[in-house]
């Protein structure tokens, strides 16, 4: 069996991934040459798992190249020039890449990963599916022979699903599940709100049905009339909704299920570290900004809370947000412990 014909049903052994990360470090280091390339070819053909390990490690390397477009970096104010030490840098990079790959292996076996407030992460699952986690998010992966299942316990995640027609991909969030094959979609689960936004492809949103005897699931009633903004269509029957690209389905407490077509750029702005507000009431805007910071914004005046806010803001930069709003509407900003208070009557 050639390396490319190796089975992909089992996780790649950690030791193979560690070896692959070292080879990638060598390929991108100063010592690359004919000897390194010949050695890599021999290693790839030495064992069927090596090609799979090299492919996964390469994906980690490629994703790391994109991190600057996702996570804001603080520029250095001073750079100390030192002689180049290629060997030490190579070892350091190999270690970092190995840690990144081992992190993926841990995720495959344990099946649980979470982000802290203000943190974002990118993951590659064992089938090649990419998951992007937003702030304060927790997921649990439960792959088996019949389906690829991910439970979103809280927060927000973007799923770029690897196409496997024989292996369904299902995301469970609260009392709903989203079934997809080879598609890209966002699921956000807040305390009393669940939203599914389809970026591309097709998904089917259905109530969760009891699956395990020891797990008591709530009784799910088929939702009533769908509020559509603007007028769009969705196939609904028995609580099932089939979404088209660009549509968002929102469940919110006892309110009617809402179907709309938001700006995908706005919905996925968090991938770029941004919060885009479009005529958003200040109270709602504050709640959105608070997702990314342990220091919480507070609006004291009900009239101020209704101010419509527009603009693009850096996720996590609550101080800049508060100062901008205060300057525009004549409010007062007061920092007190882990709170930033916006007070006063708005000046229109």
C-alpha positions in Angstrom: 0.0 0.0 0.0 1.3 3.4 -0.9 1.3 6.3 1.6 -1.6 8.0 -0.1 -3.7 4.9 0.0 -3.4 4.6 3.8 -6.7 4.4 5.7 -7.9 7.7 7.1 -10.4 6.2 9.6 -7.9 6.1 12.5 -6.2 9.1 14.2 -2.6 9.7 13.2 -0.2 8.4 16.0 1.4 11.3 18.0 4.9 10.1 17.3 4.4 10.3 13.5 3.0 13.8 13.9 6.1 14.8 15.9 8.4 13.4 13.2 6.4 15.2 10.5 6.7 18.6 12.3 10.5 18.2 12.5 10.6 17.5 8.7 8.5 20.7 8.0 10.8 22.7 10.2 13.8 21.4 8.2 12.1 22.3 4.9 11.5 25.9 6.0 14.9 26.2 7.7 18.3 27.4 6.5 19.6 23.9 6.1 17.2 22.8 3.4 19.0 21.1 0.5 19.1 17.9 -1.6 20.0 15.8 1.5 17.0 17.1 3.5 14.6 16.6 0.5 15.9 13.1 -0.2 15.6 12.2 3.5 12.0 13.4 3.5 11.1 11.2 0.6 12.7 8.2 2.3 10.7 9.0 5.5 7.4 9.4 3.6 7.8 5.9 2.0 9.0 4.3 5.2 5.5 3.9 6.7 1.9 4.3 5.5 1.1 6.7 8.4 4.0 9.1 7.5 2.2 10.7 4.5 -0.9 11.3 6.6 1.1 12.8 9.4 3.0 15.0 7.0 -0.3 16.2 5.4 -1.8 17.1 8.8 1.4 18.9 10.0 1.4 20.8 6.7 -2.1 22.0 7.3 -1.1 23.3 10.8 1.8 25.1 9.2 -0.4 26.7 6.6 -3.1 27.7 9.1 -0.4 29.3 11.3 0.6 31.5 8.4 -3.0 33.0 8.5 -3.1 33.8 12.2 -2.2 37.4 11.7 -5.3 38.0 9.7 -7.4 36.5 12.5 -5.8 37.5 15.8 -4.5 41.0 16.2 -0.8 41.2 17.1 0.9 44.0 19.1 3.9 45.4 17.1 7.3 45.3 18.8 8.6 48.6 20.0 12.2 47.4 20.2 14.1 44.7 18.4 17.4 43.4 19.8 19.7 42.3 17.0 21.7 39.1 17.7 23.8 36.8 15.6 21.8 34.2 13.7 21.7 30.8 15.3 20.0 28.6 12.7 20.2 25.4 14.7 18.6 26.8 17.8 15.8 28.6 15.8 15.1 25.4 13.9 14.8 23.4 17.1 12.6 26.0 18.7 10.3 26.1 15.6 10.1 22.3 15.5 9.1 22.3 19.1 6.4 24.9 18.6 5.0 23.1 15.6 5.1 19.8 17.4 3.1 21.3 20.3 0.5 22.6 17.8 0.1 19.2 16.2 0.0 17.4 19.6 -2.7 19.8 20.6 -4.8 18.5 17.7 -4.1 14.9 18.7 -5.2 15.7 22.3 -8.4 17.2 20.9 -9.1 14.1 18.8 -8.8 11.8 21.8 -10.3 13.9 24.6 -12.9 15.6 22.4 -13.3 18.8 24.5 -11.9 22.2 23.8 -12.8 25.7 25.1 -11.7 29.3 24.7 -11.5 31.9 27.4 -13.1 35.3 27.2 -11.3 37.3 24.5 -9.6 34.2 23.0 -10.1 32.6 19.6 -8.8 29.3 18.3 -8.6 27.3 15.1 -8.7 23.5 15.1 -8.4 20.8 12.4 -10.4 17.7 13.3 -9.3 14.2 12.3 -11.5 14.2 9.1 -10.1 17.5 7.9 -13.0 19.6 9.1 -11.8 23.0 10.3 -13.4 24.7 13.3 -12.9 28.3 14.3 -13.9 29.1 17.9 -14.9 32.6 19.0 -14.6 34.0 22.5 -15.9 32.0 25.6 -16.8 29.0 23.6 -16.9 25.3 24.5 -17.4 22.3 22.2 -17.4 18.5 22.6 -16.5 16.2 19.7 -18.1 12.8 19.5 -17.1 11.0 16.4 -18.2 7.4 15.8 -18.7 5.1 12.8 -22.2 6.4 12.0 -21.7 10.2 12.3 -19.4 13.1 13.1 -21.0 14.9 16.1 -20.0 18.1 17.7 -21.9 19.6 20.7 -21.7 23.4 21.1 -22.1 23.9 24.8 -21.8 27.7 24.6 -20.4 30.4 22.5 -19.9 30.6 18.7 -18.1 28.5 16.2 -17.6 28.5 12.4 -17.5 25.0 10.8 -15.8 24.4 7.4 -17.0 20.8 7.0 -14.9 18.2 5.1 -17.1 16.6 2.5 -17.9 12.9 3.4 -21.3 11.8 1.9 -21.1 8.5 3.9 -20.3 10.2 7.2 -22.9 12.9 8.3 -21.6 15.9 10.2 -24.0 17.1 13.0 -23.7 20.0 15.4 -25.9 19.9 18.5 -26.6 23.2 20.3 -29.3 23.2 23.0 -32.5 21.6 21.7 -31.5 21.8 18.0 -29.2 20.0 15.7 -27.6 21.1 12.4 -26.8 18.5 9.8 -24.5 19.3 7.0 -22.4 17.7 4.3 -19.4 19.6 2.8 -20.5 23.1 3.8 -19.6 26.2 5.9 -21.9 27.5 8.7 -21.8 29.4 12.0 -23.6 28.4 15.1 -24.0 30.8 18.0 -25.5 29.7 21.4 -26.2 32.4 24.0 -28.1 32.1 27.2 -31.5 32.5 25.6 -30.8 32.6 21.9 -29.6 30.2 19.3 -28.7 31.2 15.7 -27.5 29.2 12.7 -26.1 31.1 9.8 -25.3 29.3 6.5 -22.3 30.7 4.7 -22.3 28.2 1.8 -23.7 24.8 1.0 -26.8 23.4 2.6 -27.8 22.5 6.2 -30.9 21.0 7.8 -31.9 22.3 11.3 -34.1 19.9 13.3 -35.1 19.4 16.9 -32.9 17.1 19.0 -34.3 13.7 19.5 -33.5 11.4 22.5 -30.5 9.3 21.6 -29.2 7.8 24.9 -31.4 6.2 27.5 -29.6 7.9 30.4 -30.0 11.4 28.8 -33.3 13.0 29.4 -34.0 15.4 26.5 -36.7 18.2 26.8 -39.9 17.8 24.9 -39.6 19.7 21.6 -42.6 21.3 20.0 -42.6 22.2 16.4 -42.1 26.0 16.2 -44.9 28.2 15.1 -44.9 30.8 12.3 -41.6 31.9 11.0 -40.8 35.6 11.1 -39.0 36.3 7.8 -36.9 39.4 7.4 -36.6 40.2 4.5 -39.0 37.7 2.8 -37.1 34.5 2.2 -38.0 30.8 2.0 -37.2 27.8 4.0 -38.6 24.3 3.9 -40.2 23.7 7.3 -42.0 20.6 8.4 -42.2 19.0 11.8 -39.8 21.6 13.1 -37.3 21.0 10.3 -35.7 23.9 8.4 -33.5 23.6 5.3 -31.4 26.7 4.9 -30.0 28.2 1.7 -26.6 30.1 1.6 -26.8 33.5 3.3 -29.8 32.6 5.5 -29.8 32.8 9.3 -32.3 30.9 11.5 -32.8 32.3 15.0 -34.5 30.7 18.0 -35.1 33.0 21.0 -37.0 31.9 24.0 -40.8 31.9 23.4 -40.5 34.3 20.4 -41.4 33.2 16.9 -38.6 31.5 14.9 -36.9 34.2 12.8 -35.4 33.7 9.3 -33.4 36.5 7.8 -30.4 37.2 5.5 -27.8 39.1 7.4 -24.5 40.4 6.0 -22.1 37.4 6.0 -19.2 39.8 6.3 -20.8 41.2 9.5 -21.7 37.8 10.9 -18.1 36.5 10.5 -16.4 39.8 11.4 -15.1 38.1 14.6 -12.8 36.0 12.5 -10.9 39.2 11.8 -11.1 40.4 15.4 -13.8 42.9 14.6 -17.3 43.8 15.8 -19.5 45.5 13.1 -22.5 47.4 14.4 -25.3 48.6 12.2 -28.0 50.7 13.9 -27.5 48.5 16.9 -29.0 49.8 20.2 -26.3 50.8 22.6 -27.4 48.2 25.2 -27.1 45.4 22.6 -23.8 46.8 21.3 -22.5 46.8 24.9 -23.5 43.2 25.4 -21.7 42.3 22.1 -18.5 44.1 23.2 -18.7 42.5 26.6 -18.3 39.0 25.1 -14.6 39.8 24.4 -13.5 41.4 27.6 -13.5 40.6 31.3 -13.9 44.3 32.0 -17.6 44.9 31.4 -19.3 48.0 29.9 -22.4 49.3 31.7 -25.0 51.8 30.5 -26.9 53.5 33.3 -29.5 55.6 31.5 -32.4 53.9 29.6 -32.5 56.7 27.1 -28.8 56.3 26.3 -29.2 52.5 26.1 -31.5 53.0 23.1 -29.0 55.1 21.1 -28.3 53.4 17.6 -24.7 52.6 17.2 -22.9 52.3 13.9 -19.3 51.5 13.1 -16.5 48.9 13.1 -14.7 48.3 16.4 -11.9 46.1 17.6 -13.1 43.1 19.6 -11.9 43.4 23.2 -11.1 47.2 23.0 -13.9 48.3 25.3 -12.1 51.5 26.4 -11.9 52.8 22.8 -15.5 51.8 22.2 -16.7 53.7 25.4 -14.7 56.8 24.6 -16.0 56.9 21.0 -19.6 56.6 22.1 -19.2 59.1 24.9 -17.7 61.7 22.6 -20.4 61.2 19.9 -23.3 61.5 22.3 -22.0 63.6 25.3 -21.9 60.7 27.8 -19.5 60.3 30.7 -17.0 57.4 31.0 -16.0 56.2 34.4 -13.6 53.3 35.0 -14.3 51.5 38.2 -12.5 48.2 38.9 -13.6 45.7 36.3 -16.3 48.0 34.9 -16.5 50.8 32.4 -19.6 52.9 33.1 -21.3 55.0 30.5 -23.6 57.5 32.2 -25.6 60.7 31.5 -28.3 61.7 29.1 -27.4 61.5 25.4 -27.0 64.7 23.4 -28.4 64.2 19.9 
